[in-house]
């Protein structure tokens, strides 16, 4: 494709954290051409002299370069949510959505749009009538996402594949862990969920399963799930961890939603204590005011009244994250965070660091491993030949992983996406 921009973009002098897990490289020279990384090495005078004459050279000394962030679990209530994600440095997302055809169209458009991340849909969201995500959420316009028989389940998965889906999402949860004493939601008959996951795998598709309870998570893994969409509430046994490592089954912790539901008031206040979010250039003032109101947190207490149970499980959720990392299970960062689209990734990264993961491991979960969970080999690290999805940061992300929100610039496929400076 022809472009009117300078053919070669060069970033000189930053500290490069390339996402491979290697230590940071100071005074780097990053060369980008046609949306891809040509090289990422040392900014020696010989390397600078070898650059093409028409290269656009940006001096970014004193700054940091990291791969674009990848969120392996999002829902977008609007196009504005997606725009907010890219603004906070999220360059690719796994989007869970109800309607397979429209998600496919969005995914196609997202490849060339400069204002949203590239979208990889997990569609549709399969659930049982009366189950979680069958509580007023829309149907799929072209297939039955509420199948009640094995045959209907298999047919729906085949239809999803025909509509372009590469991954389905399946709900295995009655939500009692966060909603009791409100009535529990209906659960999939085991044969139907097994048919959904089995048919997807037979068709070469991925199947990500929402299963916060350990028994459901184990069942999902037995049925062939390729990823768990949420952290698991009870301690994961070594046998399950070994199975997850060997297949592999990706673990998407979504720690932020557990912290949010355990104590919404405390969580929101902690997030908003960072002036990068609550001050100028952060979230809209009206949003900050709404989140700080008692009505906001009280509403969650009413809708999710089992918050004390969620709080009791936080230590096990943190321990599971450490267990997964130590056992070699791929941990792919995912947020599921409706309240803080985009910046939820840095909130989630902070929770992984607080649980005991090293900053390099946290960054790897948010880049390299999240990419792998989507089957993407072309991004997630900043190595020659990879897509030039990267962030320029004002502050060191290895000193404090929350510094990925100190964004100087976001590049998607080598193009500056959002000219925001904070
Ligand atoms: Zn979800």
Boltz pocket constraint, residues with backbone or C-beta under 6 A from the ligand:
constraints:
  - pocket:
      binder: B
      contacts: [[A, 73], [A, 74], [A, 75], [A, 96], [A, 229], [A, 336]]
      max_distance: 6.0
